[in-house]
Amino acid sequence: MSARMELNLLEKTTFWVDDIELAEVDLGALAAAAARAIDLPADEVMVVDVRPGLVAFDVLRPKVLAEAVVGKERVLLDGLAAVAGVTLGPAAAVHSEGVLGFIALDPISGAKAVEAGAAMAVSVLERVARRAIVFASGSEVRDTKIRDTNSPYLVEVLGKIGFQVKFGGVLEDHLGSVVAALEDAIGRGHGLVVTTGGVGAEDKDFNVEAVLRVDPDAHTPWILRFEPDMRRHHKPGVRIAVGRIGPTLLVALPGPHDEVRVAGEVLASGLASGMADAELAEGLASVIRERWLSKMAKNGGNGDRHPHPV
């Protein structure tokens, strides 16, 4: 079987064997035998139920490799039968209400199913990777006090490099709402989710925190650092975020249009070249940081943000 594809167990992690009897069996050894049969470490399978004629097992991980489980019924039953005190009857079989039921497929049909599934998975991922959604942020945009110039610009830029892009609306100045919007965009199969605004130091800015809530390992380089005054500046500076959940890339950009324009160029070139997430994050931060330094130089000082060099 050449394909290597993960099967998400979707919380259905239990399988059971019927027409099986135990007599003074070491349950640890029994679980270890089941784990070996499906290429898992011994401590990732446990026995969760023993009844007359039935033993149930639980897999302690959310995903398994397809080739490790599909068509492995005979291997599993033989492994259990080799444990001292185990007796299998002529009707012994493996069952599951979830994808672990693939264990019971015959190896030839199972191999074909995995190959077809892998091809389908690749096709789905390719389609997801080219779907993008762009969000604006803030009550001032929602209430049309200011015009959203960022979203049309990003829709155009991303469309030019082959993305199918839609506008997702205006995010609320509320952490839970932003997190929900990001999770919904991911769940709807968007391979790229971009937000603008909501990355500053004010107490209404939550987009970076929302990305971190979705992906705690997101890259969040600083653009500027300040001393919080707990009036306007409640956080120690401005940063952006680049995170990832599965095939979906999350990017949180600032709100000023000139910063979005310079970042948009880097984002487009980085996506087109397959740039690594960490490199993309620093590339975006660098051009935005340079833009701010240029602004401060023209203004002859630091302005009201009092930034420190990053």
Buried (B, 14 or more C-beta within 10 A) or exposed (E): BEBEBEBEBEEBBBBBBBBBBBEEBEBEBBBBBBBBBBEBEBEBBBBBEEEEEBBBBBBEEEEBBBBBBBBBBBBBBEBBEEBEEBEBEEEBBBBBEBBBBBBBBEBEEBBEBBBEBBEEBEEEEEEBBBBBBBBBBBEBBBEEEEEBBBBEBBBEBBEEBEBEBBBBBBBBBEBEEBBBBBBEBBEBBBBBBBBBBBBBBBEEBBBBBBBBBBBEEBBBBBBBBBEEEEEEBBBBBBBBBBBBBEBBBBBBBBBBBEBBBBBBEBBBEBBEEEBEBEEBBBBBBBBBBEBBBEBBEEEEEBEEBEBEEB
